[in-house]
Amino acid sequence: MNIRCIAQLQMMLKERGTLTTLLMTSFIFPFAFIVGYCTNLGLNILGVSF
């Protein structure tokens, strides 16, 4: 699950509650940046450029 927009965040708050939404968000955002960083690093090591 990822958070695509403010509406998604609001629905998570409504359906799952504040604590669960905060826990999910605090995992999703750093995880997304880490995956993006690792992907970028791997592509740079392999010499792939766009």
C-alpha positions as CSV (number, residue, x, y, z in Angstrom):
1,M,0.0,0.0,0.0
2,N,1.3,3.4,-0.8
3,I,-0.1,6.9,-0.1
4,R,-0.7,8.6,-3.4
5,C,-2.5,11.8,-2.3
6,I,-4.1,13.7,0.6
7,A,-7.4,11.9,-0.1
8,Q,-5.8,8.5,0.5
9,L,-4.4,9.8,3.7
10,Q,-7.8,11.1,4.8
11,M,-9.4,7.7,4.0
12,M,-6.8,5.9,6.0
13,L,-7.5,8.2,9.0
14,K,-11.2,7.5,8.7
15,E,-11.0,3.8,8.2
16,R,-8.1,2.8,10.4
17,G,-7.7,5.5,13.0
18,T,-5.0,8.0,13.9
19,L,-2.5,5.7,15.5
20,T,-2.5,3.1,12.7
21,T,-2.3,5.8,10.0
22,L,0.6,7.4,11.7
23,L,2.4,4.1,12.0
24,M,1.8,3.2,8.4
25,T,2.8,6.6,7.2
26,S,6.0,6.6,9.3
27,F,7.0,3.3,7.6
28,I,5.8,4.0,4.0
29,F,7.6,7.4,3.4
30,P,11.1,6.3,4.5
31,F,10.7,2.9,2.8
32,A,9.7,4.6,-0.5
33,F,12.8,6.9,-0.4
34,I,15.1,4.1,0.5
35,V,13.8,1.9,-2.4
36,G,14.2,4.9,-4.8
37,Y,17.7,5.6,-3.5
38,C,18.8,1.9,-3.9
39,T,17.3,1.7,-7.4
40,N,19.1,4.9,-8.4
41,L,22.3,3.6,-6.9
42,G,22.0,0.3,-8.7
43,L,21.3,1.9,-12.0
44,N,24.3,4.2,-11.6
45,I,26.6,1.3,-10.8
46,L,25.3,-0.6,-13.9
47,G,25.9,2.5,-16.0
48,V,22.3,2.9,-17.0
49,S,21.3,6.5,-17.9
50,F,18.2,8.0,-19.4
